């Protein structure tokens, strides 16, 4: 990740959840120790429960990742270290070509 992308990730996480952002890191930090959260987390995957999910406007170089033409996609950002977002993250788009393989590579499927 570039310095610009990392600073953007830090700002995104700090802004909390909004109409186009679902900050599961903030949810985990706030409720992670509670019994209800432990018994019924948002996802079964630990990695997804520590992610930031964003409705993302595709850049020209990202459009080719999808079959067909589209302007936006859901982007899942998984930080390398939840406590230090400056270390960067890995990301993928839902329904991008081969995204099932990306799940396996990131060990999201548990």
RANORNOR-V811679 format. One record per residue. RES is the residue in one letter. NEAR is the number of other C-alpha atoms within 8 Angstrom. Layout:
# RANORNOR-V811679
res;near
RES;NEAR
RES;NEAR
This chain:
# RANORNOR-V811679
res;near
X;6
X;5
X;6
X;6
X;8
X;13
X;9
X;8
X;11
X;10
X;8
X;8
X;11
X;6
X;7
X;10
X;8
X;7
X;5
X;8
X;11
X;11
X;12
X;12
X;12
X;9
X;9
X;10
X;7
X;7
X;8
X;9
X;7
X;7
X;6
X;7
X;11
X;9
X;6
X;6
X;9
X;6
X;7
X;8
X;9
X;8
X;9
X;11
X;13
X;12
X;13
X;13
X;12
X;11
X;10
X;9
X;7
X;11
X;6
X;6
X;6
X;8
X;11
X;7
X;7
X;11
X;7
X;4
X;6
X;8
X;7
X;8
X;11
X;10
X;12
X;12
X;12
X;12
X;12
X;9
X;9
X;8
X;4
X;6
X;13
X;8
X;9
X;11
X;11
X;8
X;8
X;10
X;10
X;9
X;7
X;10
X;7
X;7
X;11
X;6
X;7
X;9
X;10
X;9
X;7
X;6
X;8
X;11
X;6
X;5
